[in-house]
Amino acid sequence: MMPSLSARGLQHVMDLVVQVDAPLEAGQVRGAQTQGQRRIINIVGGTVRGRVNGRVLHGGADYQLITSGTTAVLDARYMLELDDPALAGARVYVHNRALRRARSAMRSATAKQVVIAGLKRRSRNTPMRW
C-alpha cells in the first residue's frame, strides 16, 4: 500500500532496495549544538523500481548522527544508474537528509546487527531542510 503524501504536489516516484555493509562506529561527536554517536554505513548496491527503474551503485554511504536511543539525523549520498529505455545509462546523484525515529528495540537490534527472522527493515524518513 502506497503511503499518502501531502497536498503540496508530491508524487511517489520510486522504491529503493539498498544493500549495505555493517555499520562503522566512528565515535562520539561533541559540539556546541550537536552531540551524539557518529555512524557510517557504506552502500554496496541495490535496485530502483517505480516510475523509473535501475540500480543503486556501489560507493555511496549513509552518514548518521545518533542523537538519542530512538532518533538519528541521516545524511545519505549515493548514485543511481537508470535502465529505462529513454534514460538508459543515465546516472543520478542523490543526497538525502532526513530525521529518523525508531523504536528502542529496533535500534538496539540494528546496532548489534541482530537478524530478526522474516523481518524486512523499512525506513520512512522525514526530509529535512538545512
N, CA, C and O atoms as CSV, one atom per row, in Angstrom:
chain,resi,resn,atom,element,x,y,z
A,1,MET,N,N,0.837,-1.182,0.000
A,1,MET,CA,C,0.000,0.000,0.000
A,1,MET,C,C,0.884,1.248,0.000
A,1,MET,O,O,1.810,1.356,0.804
A,2,MET,N,N,0.606,2.155,-0.870
A,2,MET,CA,C,1.391,3.364,-1.017
A,2,MET,C,C,1.035,4.359,0.086
A,2,MET,O,O,-0.147,4.579,0.348
A,3,PRO,N,N,2.036,4.970,0.743
A,3,PRO,CA,C,1.735,5.960,1.773
A,3,PRO,C,C,1.095,7.190,1.155
A,3,PRO,O,O,1.396,7.550,0.017
A,4,SER,N,N,0.208,7.836,1.911
A,4,SER,CA,C,-0.400,9.054,1.395
A,4,SER,C,C,0.608,10.191,1.522
A,4,SER,O,O,1.380,10.245,2.479
A,5,LEU,N,N,0.591,11.081,0.567
A,5,LEU,CA,C,1.512,12.206,0.548
A,5,LEU,C,C,0.721,13.487,0.713
A,5,LEU,O,O,-0.477,13.519,0.431
A,6,SER,N,N,1.369,14.531,1.162
A,6,SER,CA,C,0.680,15.795,1.399
A,6,SER,C,C,0.171,16.392,0.085
A,6,SER,O,O,0.562,15.970,-1.004
A,7,ALA,N,N,-0.684,17.356,0.215
A,7,ALA,CA,C,-1.285,18.007,-0.954
A,7,ALA,C,C,-0.347,19.008,-1.613
A,7,ALA,O,O,-0.780,19.749,-2.495
A,8,ARG,N,N,0.887,19.056,-1.230
A,8,ARG,CA,C,1.835,20.018,-1.798
A,8,ARG,C,C,2.366,19.600,-3.157
A,8,ARG,O,O,3.341,20.181,-3.635
A,9,GLY,N,N,1.755,18.613,-3.794
A,9,GLY,CA,C,2.173,18.221,-5.124
A,9,GLY,C,C,3.229,17.136,-5.158
A,9,GLY,O,O,3.805,16.876,-6.215
A,10,LEU,N,N,3.500,16.494,-4.031
A,10,LEU,CA,C,4.471,15.406,-4.033
A,10,LEU,C,C,3.873,14.170,-4.674
A,10,LEU,O,O,2.687,13.887,-4.504
A,11,GLN,N,N,4.679,13.444,-5.400
A,11,GLN,CA,C,4.236,12.212,-6.035
A,11,GLN,C,C,5.275,11.131,-5.798
A,11,GLN,O,O,6.479,11.386,-5.830
A,12,HIS,N,N,4.789,9.922,-5.562
A,12,HIS,CA,C,5.691,8.791,-5.385
A,12,HIS,C,C,6.352,8.485,-6.728
A,12,HIS,O,O,5.667,8.358,-7.743
A,13,VAL,N,N,7.684,8.367,-6.737
A,13,VAL,CA,C,8.416,8.139,-7.974
A,13,VAL,C,C,9.050,6.756,-8.010
A,13,VAL,O,O,9.013,6.090,-9.045
A,14,MET,N,N,9.634,6.311,-6.894
A,14,MET,CA,C,10.359,5.048,-6.921
A,14,MET,C,C,10.501,4.483,-5.522
A,14,MET,O,O,10.367,5.190,-4.523
A,15,ASP,N,N,10.776,3.189,-5.478
A,15,ASP,CA,C,11.161,2.497,-4.257
A,15,ASP,C,C,12.581,2.017,-4.445
A,15,ASP,O,O,12.950,1.572,-5.531
A,16,LEU,N,N,13.378,2.104,-3.402
A,16,LEU,CA,C,14.754,1.613,-3.433
A,16,LEU,C,C,14.892,0.458,-2.461
A,16,LEU,O,O,14.390,0.516,-1.338
A,17,VAL,N,N,15.570,-0.585,-2.894
A,17,VAL,CA,C,16.003,-1.660,-2.010
A,17,VAL,C,C,17.518,-1.569,-2.030
A,17,VAL,O,O,18.149,-1.762,-3.069
A,18,VAL,N,N,18.102,-1.270,-0.859
A,18,VAL,CA,C,19.526,-0.944,-0.790
A,18,VAL,C,C,20.266,-1.974,0.048
A,18,VAL,O,O,19.841,-2.305,1.155
A,19,GLN,N,N,21.377,-2.481,-0.483
A,19,GLN,CA,C,22.247,-3.379,0.282
A,19,GLN,C,C,23.355,-2.536,0.911
A,19,GLN,O,O,23.918,-1.643,0.278
A,20,VAL,N,N,23.650,-2.847,2.180
A,20,VAL,CA,C,24.637,-2.076,2.923
A,20,VAL,C,C,25.626,-2.993,3.630
A,20,VAL,O,O,25.332,-4.161,3.886
A,21,ASP,N,N,26.797,-2.457,3.943
A,21,ASP,CA,C,27.778,-3.137,4.781
A,21,ASP,C,C,27.390,-2.962,6.243
A,21,ASP,O,O,26.473,-2.210,6.572
A,22,ALA,N,N,28.098,-3.663,7.105
A,22,ALA,CA,C,27.902,-3.488,8.549
A,22,ALA,C,C,28.243,-2.052,8.935
A,22,ALA,O,O,29.148,-1.455,8.352
A,23,PRO,N,N,27.532,-1.492,9.910
A,23,PRO,CA,C,27.822,-0.115,10.338
A,23,PRO,C,C,29.236,0.033,10.871
A,23,PRO,O,O,29.771,-0.871,11.514
A,24,LEU,N,N,29.830,1.178,10.597
A,24,LEU,CA,C,31.148,1.525,11.111
A,24,LEU,C,C,30.931,2.595,12.177
A,24,LEU,O,O,30.510,3.708,11.864
A,25,GLU,N,N,31.214,2.262,13.426
A,25,GLU,CA,C,31.039,3.219,14.519
A,25,GLU,C,C,32.240,4.147,14.518
A,25,GLU,O,O,33.377,3.693,14.649
A,26,ALA,N,N,31.999,5.443,14.371
A,26,ALA,CA,C,33.086,6.404,14.205
A,26,ALA,C,C,33.336,7.263,15.440
A,26,ALA,O,O,34.180,8.157,15.396
A,27,GLY,N,N,32.633,7.018,16.528
A,27,GLY,CA,C,32.914,7.735,17.770
A,27,GLY,C,C,31.906,8.813,18.105
A,27,GLY,O,O,30.965,9.082,17.358
A,28,GLN,N,N,32.137,9.417,19.253
A,28,GLN,CA,C,31.263,10.458,19.776
A,28,GLN,C,C,31.558,11.807,19.126
A,28,GLN,O,O,32.704,12.131,18.815
A,29,VAL,N,N,30.492,12.585,18.928
A,29,VAL,CA,C,30.602,13.954,18.446
A,29,VAL,C,C,30.129,14.850,19.580
A,29,VAL,O,O,29.038,14.655,20.116
A,30,ARG,N,N,30.933,15.818,19.943
A,30,ARG,CA,C,30.554,16.763,20.996
A,30,ARG,C,C,30.846,18.176,20.491
A,30,ARG,O,O,31.987,18.637,20.504
A,31,GLY,N,N,29.799,18.838,20.054
A,31,GLY,CA,C,29.947,20.193,19.545
A,31,GLY,C,C,29.076,21.153,20.324
A,31,GLY,O,O,28.373,20.751,21.251
A,32,ALA,N,N,29.119,22.414,19.950
A,32,ALA,CA,C,28.333,23.432,20.643
A,32,ALA,C,C,26.832,23.171,20.512
A,32,ALA,O,O,26.075,23.427,21.449
A,33,GLN,N,N,26.394,22.660,19.348
A,33,GLN,CA,C,24.975,22.443,19.123
A,33,GLN,C,C,24.629,21.006,18.787
A,33,GLN,O,O,23.449,20.676,18.672
A,34,THR,N,N,25.623,20.138,18.625
A,34,THR,CA,C,25.372,18.763,18.203
A,34,THR,C,C,26.144,17.798,19.087
A,34,THR,O,O,27.336,17.974,19.335
A,35,GLN,N,N,25.439,16.773,19.557
A,35,GLN,CA,C,26.088,15.710,20.305
A,35,GLN,C,C,25.481,14.393,19.888
A,35,GLN,O,O,24.290,14.318,19.586
A,36,GLY,N,N,26.296,13.353,19.870
A,36,GLY,CA,C,25.777,12.037,19.538
A,36,GLY,C,C,26.860,11.097,19.077
A,36,GLY,O,O,28.050,11.401,19.145
A,37,GLN,N,N,26.426,9.956,18.608
A,37,GLN,CA,C,27.320,8.908,18.116
A,37,GLN,C,C,27.335,8.951,16.592
A,37,GLN,O,O,26.280,8.882,15.960
A,38,ARG,N,N,28.508,9.064,16.004
A,38,ARG,CA,C,28.639,9.090,14.546
A,38,ARG,C,C,28.726,7.660,14.033
A,38,ARG,O,O,29.486,6.852,14.566
A,39,ARG,N,N,27.951,7.347,12.999
A,39,ARG,CA,C,27.955,6.026,12.381
A,39,ARG,C,C,27.974,6.219,10.866
A,39,ARG,O,O,27.294,7.096,10.334
A,40,ILE,N,N,28.764,5.387,10.175
A,40,ILE,CA,C,28.832,5.430,8.715
A,40,ILE,C,C,28.440,4.052,8.196
A,40,ILE,O,O,28.975,3.036,8.639
A,41,ILE,N,N,27.502,4.029,7.253
A,41,ILE,CA,C,27.049,2.768,6.665
A,41,ILE,C,C,27.286,2.840,5.161
A,41,ILE,O,O,26.633,3.615,4.462
A,42,ASN,N,N,28.214,2.037,4.667
A,42,ASN,CA,C,28.528,2.033,3.240
A,42,ASN,C,C,27.415,1.359,2.447
A,42,ASN,O,O,26.880,0.329,2.855
A,43,ILE,N,N,27.078,1.952,1.317
A,43,ILE,CA,C,26.068,1.414,0.406
A,43,ILE,C,C,26.798,0.611,-0.661
A,43,ILE,O,O,27.690,1.128,-1.333
A,44,VAL,N,N,26.415,-0.664,-0.817
A,44,VAL,CA,C,27.140,-1.533,-1.747
A,44,VAL,C,C,26.328,-1.912,-2.987
A,44,VAL,O,O,26.841,-2.614,-3.858
A,45,GLY,N,N,25.088,-1.467,-3.085
A,45,GLY,CA,C,24.283,-1.756,-4.270
A,45,GLY,C,C,22.805,-1.709,-3.950
A,45,GLY,O,O,22.401,-1.348,-2.844
A,46,GLY,N,N,21.999,-2.082,-4.941
A,46,GLY,CA,C,20.560,-2.123,-4.722
A,46,GLY,C,C,19.784,-1.967,-6.011
A,46,GLY,O,O,20.354,-1.905,-7.100
A,47,THR,N,N,18.462,-1.906,-5.865
A,47,THR,CA,C,17.578,-1.793,-7.029
A,47,THR,C,C,16.662,-0.585,-6.898
A,47,THR,O,O,16.358,-0.132,-5.795
A,48,VAL,N,N,16.229,-0.074,-8.047
A,48,VAL,CA,C,15.293,1.040,-8.156
A,48,VAL,C,C,14.091,0.537,-8.944
A,48,VAL,O,O,14.249,0.015,-10.047
A,49,ARG,N,N,12.888,0.690,-8.389
A,49,ARG,CA,C,11.678,0.259,-9.082
A,49,ARG,C,C,10.577,1.301,-8.907
A,49,ARG,O,O,10.402,1.845,-7.817
A,50,GLY,N,N,9.846,1.576,-9.966
A,50,GLY,CA,C,8.750,2.535,-9.905
A,50,GLY,C,C,8.563,3.198,-11.248
A,50,GLY,O,O,8.611,2.536,-12.285
A,51,ARG,N,N,8.349,4.510,-11.236
A,51,ARG,CA,C,8.214,5.247,-12.498
A,51,ARG,C,C,9.522,5.255,-13.272
A,51,ARG,O,O,9.527,5.385,-14.496
A,52,VAL,N,N,10.622,5.116,-12.558
A,52,VAL,CA,C,11.929,4.899,-13.171
A,52,VAL,C,C,12.516,3.647,-12.549
A,52,VAL,O,O,12.218,3.320,-11.400
A,53,ASN,N,N,13.348,2.947,-13.301
A,53,ASN,CA,C,13.945,1.697,-12.837
A,53,ASN,C,C,15.446,1.748,-13.055
A,53,ASN,O,O,15.941,2.483,-13.910
A,54,GLY,N,N,16.159,0.960,-12.271
A,54,GLY,CA,C,17.603,0.916,-12.414
A,54,GLY,C,C,18.236,0.245,-11.219
A,54,GLY,O,O,17.668,-0.662,-10.611
A,55,ARG,N,N,19.445,0.718,-10.893
A,55,ARG,CA,C,20.155,0.117,-9.767
A,55,ARG,C,C,20.844,1.201,-8.948
A,55,ARG,O,O,21.145,2.290,-9.438
A,56,VAL,N,N,21.079,0.864,-7.691
A,56,VAL,CA,C,21.852,1.720,-6.797
A,56,VAL,C,C,23.301,1.290,-6.949
A,56,VAL,O,O,23.618,0.111,-6.793
A,57,LEU,N,N,24.184,2.237,-7.254
A,57,LEU,CA,C,25.586,1.905,-7.482
A,57,LEU,C,C,26.364,1.768,-6.172
A,57,LEU,O,O,26.055,2.415,-5.171
A,58,HIS,N,N,27.369,0.919,-6.210
A,58,HIS,CA,C,28.293,0.749,-5.091
A,58,HIS,C,C,29.088,2.033,-4.906
A,58,HIS,O,O,29.475,2.664,-5.890
A,59,GLY,N,N,29.334,2.425,-3.679
A,59,GLY,CA,C,30.198,3.570,-3.439
A,59,GLY,C,C,29.575,4.692,-2.629
A,59,GLY,O,O,30.277,5.624,-2.237
A,60,GLY,N,N,28.287,4.631,-2.372
A,60,GLY,CA,C,27.662,5.667,-1.562
A,60,GLY,C,C,27.757,5.319,-0.089
A,60,GLY,O,O,28.291,4.273,0.280
A,61,ALA,N,N,27.232,6.208,0.755
A,61,ALA,CA,C,27.228,5.952,2.192
A,61,ALA,C,C,26.136,6.770,2.861
A,61,ALA,O,O,25.687,7.793,2.345
A,62,ASP,N,N,25.723,6.285,4.030
A,62,ASP,CA,C,24.776,6.988,4.892
A,62,ASP,C,C,25.554,7.406,6.130
A,62,ASP,O,O,25.993,6.561,6.910
A,63,TYR,N,N,25.723,8.711,6.307
A,63,TYR,CA,C,26.450,9.264,7.448
A,63,TYR,C,C,25.410,9.634,8.498
A,63,TYR,O,O,24.611,10.549,8.299
A,64,GLN,N,N,25.428,8.913,9.619
A,64,GLN,CA,C,24.394,9.103,10.625
A,64,GLN,C,C,24.959,9.739,11.882
A,64,GLN,O,O,26.113,9.514,12.246
A,65,LEU,N,N,24.129,10.533,12.535
A,65,LEU,CA,C,24.429,11.051,13.858
A,65,LEU,C,C,23.297,10.580,14.762
A,65,LEU,O,O,22.171,11.070,14.668
A,66,ILE,N,N,23.603,9.625,15.638
A,66,ILE,CA,C,22.608,9.074,16.550
A,66,ILE,C,C,22.539,10.024,17.737
A,66,ILE,O,O,23.491,10.127,18.510
A,67,THR,N,N,21.414,10.718,17.883
A,67,THR,CA,C,21.298,11.742,18.923
A,67,THR,C,C,20.584,11.250,20.173
A,67,THR,O,O,20.655,11.893,21.220
A,68,SER,N,N,19.891,10.110,20.073
A,68,SER,CA,C,19.236,9.507,21.239
A,68,SER,C,C,18.994,8.040,20.919
A,68,SER,O,O,19.346,7.564,19.840
A,69,GLY,N,N,18.396,7.333,21.857
A,69,GLY,CA,C,18.099,5.921,21.648
A,69,GLY,C,C,17.098,5.666,20.543
A,69,GLY,O,O,16.978,4.538,20.067
A,70,THR,N,N,16.376,6.694,20.127
A,70,THR,CA,C,15.346,6.499,19.104
A,70,THR,C,C,15.461,7.462,17.922
A,70,THR,O,O,14.683,7.354,16.975
A,71,THR,N,N,16.408,8.396,17.953
A,71,THR,CA,C,16.472,9.430,16.917
A,71,THR,C,C,17.860,9.513,16.279
A,71,THR,O,O,18.882,9.447,16.961
A,72,ALA,N,N,17.864,9.660,14.947
A,72,ALA,CA,C,19.121,9.825,14.214
A,72,ALA,C,C,18.930,10.840,13.099
A,72,ALA,O,O,17.876,10.902,12.466
A,73,VAL,N,N,19.959,11.625,12.874
A,73,VAL,CA,C,19.996,12.535,11.729
A,73,VAL,C,C,20.774,11.797,10.642
A,73,VAL,O,O,21.916,11.392,10.857
A,74,LEU,N,N,20.155,11.622,9.475
A,74,LEU,CA,C,20.745,10.868,8.377
A,74,LEU,C,C,21.210,11.812,7.271
A,74,LEU,O,O,20.573,12.829,6.995
A,75,ASP,N,N,22.312,11.463,6.653
A,75,ASP,CA,C,22.849,12.228,5.531
A,75,ASP,C,C,23.401,11.210,4.535
A,75,ASP,O,O,24.581,10.861,4.580
A,76,ALA,N,N,22.538,10.739,3.636
A,76,ALA,CA,C,22.918,9.693,2.682
A,76,ALA,C,C,23.259,10.313,1.329
A,76,ALA,O,O,22.578,11.219,0.849
A,77,ARG,N,N,24.331,9.799,0.731
A,77,ARG,CA,C,24.780,10.265,-0.587
A,77,ARG,C,C,25.125,9.036,-1.417
A,77,ARG,O,O,25.950,8.216,-1.016
A,78,TYR,N,N,24.484,8.915,-2.582
A,78,TYR,CA,C,24.687,7.741,-3.422
A,78,TYR,C,C,24.270,8.051,-4.849
A,78,TYR,O,O,23.718,9.116,-5.129
A,79,MET,N,N,24.539,7.105,-5.756
A,79,MET,CA,C,24.181,7.299,-7.161
A,79,MET,C,C,23.279,6.182,-7.654
A,79,MET,O,O,23.403,5.028,-7.244
A,80,LEU,N,N,22.371,6.552,-8.540
A,80,LEU,CA,C,21.507,5.598,-9.227
A,80,LEU,C,C,21.929,5.554,-10.683
A,80,LEU,O,O,22.331,6.568,-11.253
A,81,GLU,N,N,21.837,4.375,-11.281
A,81,GLU,CA,C,22.027,4.240,-12.722
A,81,GLU,C,C,20.714,3.714,-13.279
A,81,GLU,O,O,20.272,2.624,-12.915
A,82,LEU,N,N,20.093,4.484,-14.160
A,82,LEU,CA,C,18.768,4.156,-14.673
A,82,LEU,C,C,18.867,3.254,-15.892
A,82,LEU,O,O,19.819,3.333,-16.668
A,83,ASP,N,N,17.839,2.372,-16.052
A,83,ASP,CA,C,17.862,1.468,-17.206
A,83,ASP,C,C,16.601,1.545,-18.058
A,83,ASP,O,O,16.409,0.710,-18.942
A,84,ASP,N,N,15.736,2.529,-17.812
A,84,ASP,CA,C,14.578,2.715,-18.681
A,84,ASP,C,C,15.072,3.101,-20.075
A,84,ASP,O,O,16.081,3.797,-20.192
A,85,PRO,N,N,14.387,2.665,-21.130
A,85,PRO,CA,C,14.881,2.922,-22.498
A,85,PRO,C,C,15.224,4.385,-22.786
A,85,PRO,O,O,16.256,4.666,-23.397
A,86,ALA,N,N,14.380,5.308,-22.359
A,86,ALA,CA,C,14.638,6.722,-22.653
A,86,ALA,C,C,15.774,7.287,-21.804
A,86,ALA,O,O,16.346,8.322,-22.146
A,87,LEU,N,N,16.106,6.611,-20.694
A,87,LEU,CA,C,17.116,7.131,-19.772
A,87,LEU,C,C,18.289,6.182,-19.575
A,87,LEU,O,O,19.107,6.383,-18.677
A,88,ALA,N,N,18.378,5.156,-20.402
A,88,ALA,CA,C,19.365,4.084,-20.203
A,88,ALA,C,C,20.766,4.640,-19.981
A,88,ALA,O,O,21.284,5.424,-20.777
A,89,GLY,N,N,21.355,4.210,-18.881
A,89,GLY,CA,C,22.719,4.610,-18.559
A,89,GLY,C,C,22.843,5.935,-17.832
A,89,GLY,O,O,23.927,6.276,-17.358
A,90,ALA,N,N,21.747,6.697,-17.732
A,90,ALA,CA,C,21.812,7.982,-17.034
A,90,ALA,C,C,22.117,7.744,-15.559
A,90,ALA,O,O,21.581,6.818,-14.950
A,91,ARG,N,N,22.966,8.569,-14.999
A,91,ARG,CA,C,23.307,8.458,-13.581
A,91,ARG,C,C,22.746,9.669,-12.840
A,91,ARG,O,O,22.818,10.803,-13.314
A,92,VAL,N,N,22.190,9.394,-11.676
A,92,VAL,CA,C,21.556,10.426,-10.862
A,92,VAL,C,C,22.231,10.435,-9.492
A,92,VAL,O,O,22.260,9.416,-8.802
A,93,TYR,N,N,22.767,11.580,-9.106
A,93,TYR,CA,C,23.361,11.731,-7.778
A,93,TYR,C,C,22.247,12.080,-6.800
A,93,TYR,O,O,21.472,13.004,-7.047
A,94,VAL,N,N,22.162,11.352,-5.696
A,94,VAL,CA,C,21.113,11.563,-4.697
A,94,VAL,C,C,21.761,11.972,-3.380
A,94,VAL,O,O,22.716,11.348,-2.918
A,95,HIS,N,N,21.222,13.031,-2.786
A,95,HIS,CA,C,21.674,13.472,-1.466
A,95,HIS,C,C,20.420,13.612,-0.602
A,95,HIS,O,O,19.645,14.555,-0.759
A,96,ASN,N,N,20.236,12.661,0.306
A,96,ASN,CA,C,19.082,12.671,1.207
A,96,ASN,C,C,19.512,13.116,2.589
A,96,ASN,O,O,20.488,12.609,3.141
A,97,ARG,N,N,18.791,14.051,3.134
A,97,ARG,CA,C,18.947,14.417,4.544
A,97,ARG,C,C,17.607,14.151,5.195
A,97,ARG,O,O,16.564,14.562,4.688
A,98,ALA,N,N,17.645,13.457,6.327
A,98,ALA,CA,C,16.377,13.087,6.951
A,98,ALA,C,C,16.543,12.910,8.450
A,98,ALA,O,O,17.656,12.791,8.964
A,99,LEU,N,N,15.427,12.897,9.127
A,99,LEU,CA,C,15.364,12.617,10.547
A,99,LEU,C,C,14.647,11.287,10.709
A,99,LEU,O,O,13.516,11.128,10.248
A,100,ARG,N,N,15.302,10.326,11.364
A,100,ARG,CA,C,14.690,9.001,11.557
A,100,ARG,C,C,14.378,8.803,13.030
A,100,ARG,O,O,15.193,9.089,13.906
A,101,ARG,N,N,13.181,8.310,13.273
A,101,ARG,CA,C,12.783,7.935,14.631
A,101,ARG,C,C,12.449,6.457,14.604
A,101,ARG,O,O,11.691,6.000,13.748
A,102,ALA,N,N,13.012,5.711,15.539
A,102,ALA,CA,C,12.800,4.256,15.585
A,102,ALA,C,C,12.490,3.844,17.015
A,102,ALA,O,O,12.876,4.519,17.969
A,103,ARG,N,N,11.794,2.733,17.147
A,103,ARG,CA,C,11.561,2.170,18.473
A,103,ARG,C,C,12.902,1.733,19.048
A,103,ARG,O,O,13.788,1.316,18.301
A,104,SER,N,N,13.061,1.822,20.346
A,104,SER,CA,C,14.323,1.456,21.004
A,104,SER,C,C,14.731,0.028,20.696
A,104,SER,O,O,15.913,-0.238,20.482
A,105,ALA,N,N,13.772,-0.909,20.667
A,105,ALA,CA,C,14.098,-2.317,20.414
A,105,ALA,C,C,14.686,-2.494,19.018
A,105,ALA,O,O,15.644,-3.250,18.852
A,106,MET,N,N,14.140,-1.819,18.013
A,106,MET,CA,C,14.643,-1.930,16.643
A,106,MET,C,C,16.023,-1.293,16.550
A,106,MET,O,O,16.912,-1.842,15.899
A,107,ARG,N,N,16.212,-0.162,17.181
A,107,ARG,CA,C,17.521,0.499,17.169
A,107,ARG,C,C,18.582,-0.403,17.791
A,107,ARG,O,O,19.693,-0.515,17.272
A,108,SER,N,N,18.236,-1.046,18.905
A,108,SER,CA,C,19.175,-1.929,19.584
A,108,SER,C,C,19.538,-3.120,18.704
A,108,SER,O,O,20.710,-3.488,18.615
A,109,ALA,N,N,18.543,-3.730,18.049
A,109,ALA,CA,C,18.787,-4.879,17.171
A,109,ALA,C,C,19.649,-4.472,15.988
A,109,ALA,O,O,20.540,-5.218,15.581
A,110,THR,N,N,19.393,-3.296,15.434
A,110,THR,CA,C,20.169,-2.803,14.293
A,110,THR,C,C,21.617,-2.544,14.711
A,110,THR,O,O,22.546,-2.932,14.002
A,111,ALA,N,N,21.812,-1.896,15.848
A,111,ALA,CA,C,23.162,-1.576,16.306
A,111,ALA,C,C,23.972,-2.839,16.577
A,111,ALA,O,O,25.182,-2.862,16.351
A,112,LYS,N,N,23.318,-3.880,17.056
A,112,LYS,CA,C,24.012,-5.125,17.359
A,112,LYS,C,C,24.068,-6.058,16.157
A,112,LYS,O,O,24.596,-7.166,16.255
A,113,GLN,N,N,23.523,-5.614,15.014
A,113,GLN,CA,C,23.482,-6.389,13.780
A,113,GLN,C,C,22.740,-7.701,13.976
A,113,GLN,O,O,23.128,-8.729,13.421
A,114,VAL,N,N,21.671,-7.668,14.765
A,114,VAL,CA,C,20.842,-8.846,15.006
A,114,VAL,C,C,19.912,-9.018,13.817
A,114,VAL,O,O,19.269,-8.061,13.385
A,115,VAL,N,N,19.836,-10.223,13.292
A,115,VAL,CA,C,18.912,-10.512,12.202
A,115,VAL,C,C,17.644,-11.075,12.821
A,115,VAL,O,O,17.681,-12.093,13.511
A,116,ILE,N,N,16.535,-10.416,12.574
A,116,ILE,CA,C,15.254,-10.866,13.099
A,116,ILE,C,C,14.570,-11.641,11.990
A,116,ILE,O,O,14.287,-11.090,10.927
A,117,ALA,N,N,14.304,-12.921,12.233
A,117,ALA,CA,C,13.759,-13.814,11.201
A,117,ALA,C,C,12.505,-13.220,10.575
A,117,ALA,O,O,11.587,-12.787,11.271
A,118,GLY,N,N,12.486,-13.210,9.238
A,118,GLY,CA,C,11.308,-12.782,8.493
A,118,GLY,C,C,11.098,-11.283,8.446
A,118,GLY,O,O,10.117,-10.826,7.859
A,119,LEU,N,N,11.978,-10.507,9.040
A,119,LEU,CA,C,11.779,-9.069,9.091
A,119,LEU,C,C,12.457,-8.391,7.914
A,119,LEU,O,O,13.641,-8.607,7.654
A,120,LYS,N,N,11.706,-7.579,7.214
A,120,LYS,CA,C,12.278,-6.703,6.203
A,120,LYS,C,C,12.306,-5.322,6.827
A,120,LYS,O,O,11.265,-4.782,7.201
A,121,ARG,N,N,13.472,-4.762,6.939
A,121,ARG,CA,C,13.568,-3.437,7.545
A,121,ARG,C,C,13.156,-2.399,6.527
A,121,ARG,O,O,13.670,-2.356,5.409
A,122,ARG,N,N,12.228,-1.573,6.932
A,122,ARG,CA,C,11.773,-0.494,6.079
A,122,ARG,C,C,12.057,0.801,6.798
A,122,ARG,O,O,12.009,0.871,8.026
A,123,SER,N,N,12.344,1.792,6.047
A,123,SER,CA,C,12.640,3.081,6.645
A,123,SER,C,C,11.779,4.144,5.976
A,123,SER,O,O,11.775,4.289,4.754
A,124,ARG,N,N,11.067,4.868,6.789
A,124,ARG,CA,C,10.339,6.023,6.284
A,124,ARG,C,C,10.897,7.209,7.046
A,124,ARG,O,O,10.757,7.291,8.266
A,125,ASN,N,N,11.517,8.110,6.344
A,125,ASN,CA,C,12.225,9.205,6.969
A,125,ASN,C,C,11.566,10.530,6.642
A,125,ASN,O,O,10.876,10.673,5.633
A,126,THR,N,N,11.792,11.487,7.512
A,126,THR,CA,C,11.252,12.827,7.310
A,126,THR,C,C,12.340,13.693,6.693
A,126,THR,O,O,13.359,13.940,7.338
A,127,PRO,N,N,12.153,14.167,5.447
A,127,PRO,CA,C,13.178,15.011,4.823
A,127,PRO,C,C,13.388,16.290,5.641
A,127,PRO,O,O,12.457,16.817,6.251
A,128,MET,N,N,14.614,16.765,5.638
A,128,MET,CA,C,14.959,17.970,6.385
A,128,MET,C,C,15.448,19.048,5.421
A,128,MET,O,O,15.981,18.743,4.354
A,129,ARG,N,N,15.272,20.257,5.790
A,129,ARG,CA,C,15.844,21.396,5.063
A,129,ARG,C,C,16.905,22.015,5.916
A,129,ARG,O,O,16.667,22.284,7.094
A,130,TRP,N,N,18.077,22.254,5.363
A,130,TRP,CA,C,19.176,22.801,6.167
A,130,TRP,C,C,19.276,24.280,5.974
A,130,TRP,O,O,20.142,24.922,6.568
